[in-house]
């Protein structure tokens, strides 16, 4: 979904309608009047920001911290309070996305879900352009739309055993992305109610294998791509362009957030 399409969805709302952003810490939706995230308001956008920024409708008082995986998780709002809810690049991070999905439906009249696309999650090297690793290792789900509803395929089961059975070549991914950047994301607009399905085990693996087979341009596409990424990795090492690990950055953000943490 393009920014214009999101803008169109928001423009349909009545003036002053309450809007929720769930999980928008790194890129919060400026149009949201309320935000719920694990991380505090003061460290939104991945840096220390103690005051409001231009365009932000939410404030420190309407930013709520919550653990979406807590056993008693519940959003602190009445039923159907929000005219619209936005949940982007969050559900795939959760070991169990269902409590958040149920709460989004309870507190919202309609909403938009956004996750990385299956193409992105199955592409070898999509996160760093050099390794065989598919998608981002901390993601738990690959999400599709089937029969008009979201289907969450367990990523660990989808990509189990040999990586080459489910991998999409990076060069294929880049070619498709250049033609249409929307292939990077999966989106689902819902209204009133929302139904979804969780798929694990062999069925998840079979779906991933079928997708890879249909996406590759030829039988030689993956071997050539593997060689190409290997050469890139060797070049990267020779030039010693290694950046800081993502885990180091996250540890820094957790430490920065600690003084502002309002979770019990």
RANORJO-V45673 format. One record per helix or strand of 3 or more residues. SS is the DSSP state (H for helix, E for strand). FROM is the first residue (numbers start at 1). LEN is the number of residues. If there is no record, write none. Layout:
ss: <SS | SS>
from: <FROM | FROM>
len: <LEN | LEN>
This chain:
ss: <H | E | E | H | H | E | E | H | H | E | H | E | E | H | H | H | H | E | E | H | H | H>
from: <3 | 19 | 34 | 41 | 60 | 63 | 84 | 91 | 98 | 110 | 118 | 141 | 149 | 155 | 163 | 170 | 181 | 185 | 196 | 202 | 221 | 246>
len: <9 | 4 | 4 | 6 | 3 | 3 | 5 | 3 | 10 | 7 | 5 | 6 | 6 | 4 | 3 | 10 | 4 | 7 | 4 | 14 | 19 | 15>
